[in-house]
Every structure is written in C-alpha cells, then in structure tokens.
C-alpha cells in the first residue's frame, strides 16, 4: 500500500518520488529522423543494404553495439558485401579492437 511507503512518511506524493533520470520513453530511434527513416526502409525492404544503412546511422550516432548488430545482419545476407566488412572494421577500430579485422 502506498500510504505506508517512503513517500507517505516524507510527505511527498508518489509522483514526486520518481527519479528525475527515469526513462521517459524517448529514444534515439524516435528522435533522430535519419535513423527513423533508415529503420522504416529496413522494415519495408529488409535487404543487406538496408541493414547496412541502419548500421551507418547508428555508427553516426555513436551507438556501436547496435551498429555492429545491424552490420552482422547485412553480412549474414551478403557475406561478400565489402562495404559491410569496411564498416565492421571501423566499429572494431572505434571499440579499440582493430586487430579483430586481421584474423
């Protein structure tokens, strides 16, 4: 019961106890128009190139884990796609593990 919790003892309403840094539902996918457009295209036409375009947008925004995941998708569909291999090498470089591309 809320009336017996910390909010009741402190005199604050339950809404006032929500941390200021709690998730408000705003994401980079919903705020960046270029990424949103690439995601829409990827959903409509899930090709290696559309996955790679989403990866490029995540890379531009510095979201390297998502860029790597989309680059992996592109490479699964088109293992010889040189631009995907190049982007993966850039991701590894930015992570500080450029040697991964040599093995």
QUIPE-V398788 format. One record per residue. RES is the residue in three letters. PHI is phi in degrees with one decimal (* if undefined). D_CENTER is the distance of its C-alpha to the mean C-alpha in Angstrom with 1 decimal. Layout:
RES,PHI,D_CENTER + RES,PHI,D_CENTER
This chain:
UNK,*,37.3 + UNK,-63.4,35.7 + UNK,-65.7,39.1 + UNK,-101.2,39.5 + UNK,-86.8,36.2 + UNK,-59.4,35.4 + UNK,-62.2,35.0 + UNK,-66.9,38.5 + UNK,-70.2,40.0 + UNK,-85.1,38.4 + UNK,85.2,39.3 + UNK,-90.0,35.8 + UNK,-75.6,34.5 + UNK,-56.3,31.7 + UNK,-65.3,29.4 + UNK,-69.0,30.2 + UNK,-87.4,29.0 + UNK,-72.4,25.3 + UNK,-58.7,23.5 + UNK,-64.0,22.5 + UNK,-93.2,19.0 + UNK,-68.8,18.3 + UNK,-64.7,15.4 + UNK,-102.2,16.6 + UNK,86.8,14.2 + UNK,-85.6,12.7 + UNK,-126.9,9.0 + UNK,-63.3,7.5 + UNK,-65.4,7.6 + UNK,-92.8,11.2 + UNK,-108.4,12.3 + UNK,-98.7,11.4 + UNK,-67.4,14.0 + UNK,-66.0,13.3 + UNK,-66.1,9.7 + UNK,-59.7,11.4 + UNK,-66.0,14.2 + UNK,-64.8,12.5 + UNK,-65.6,11.0 + UNK,-64.0,14.5 + UNK,-64.3,16.2 + UNK,-61.1,14.2 + UNK,-67.8,15.4 + UNK,-72.8,18.8 + UNK,-135.3,19.3 + UNK,-78.3,17.3 + UNK,-100.7,18.6 + UNK,-58.2,17.6 + UNK,-66.5,17.6 + UNK,-69.6,15.3 + UNK,-63.0,12.7 + UNK,-66.7,13.3 + UNK,-65.4,13.0 + UNK,-62.6,9.5 + UNK,-59.7,8.9 + UNK,-61.7,11.1 + UNK,-67.3,9.4 + UNK,-62.9,6.1 + UNK,-61.7,9.0 + UNK,-58.0,10.9 + UNK,-86.6,8.7 + UNK,81.1,8.7 + UNK,-96.9,5.2 + UNK,-69.3,7.4 + UNK,-65.3,6.7 + UNK,-70.1,4.2 + UNK,-62.9,7.0 + UNK,-65.5,9.5 + UNK,-64.0,9.0 + UNK,-70.1,9.4 + UNK,-65.5,12.2 + UNK,-59.1,13.7 + UNK,-59.2,14.0 + UNK,-61.3,15.6 + UNK,-69.7,17.9 + UNK,-67.9,19.0 + UNK,-80.8,20.2 + UNK,-140.4,21.7 + UNK,-59.4,22.4 + UNK,-103.0,24.4 + UNK,-72.3,21.9 + UNK,-61.5,22.5 + UNK,-65.5,19.8 + UNK,-72.1,17.2 + UNK,-64.1,19.2 + UNK,-64.1,19.3 + UNK,-64.9,15.5 + UNK,-61.6,15.2 + UNK,-62.3,18.0 + UNK,-66.3,16.4 + UNK,-62.6,13.3 + UNK,-60.1,16.0 + UNK,-60.1,18.0 + UNK,-66.7,15.5 + UNK,-79.5,15.1 + UNK,85.9,18.9 + UNK,-125.6,19.7 + UNK,-58.8,21.0 + UNK,-61.7,23.7 + UNK,-58.4,21.5 + UNK,-76.4,22.1 + UNK,-95.8,25.8 + UNK,-96.2,26.3
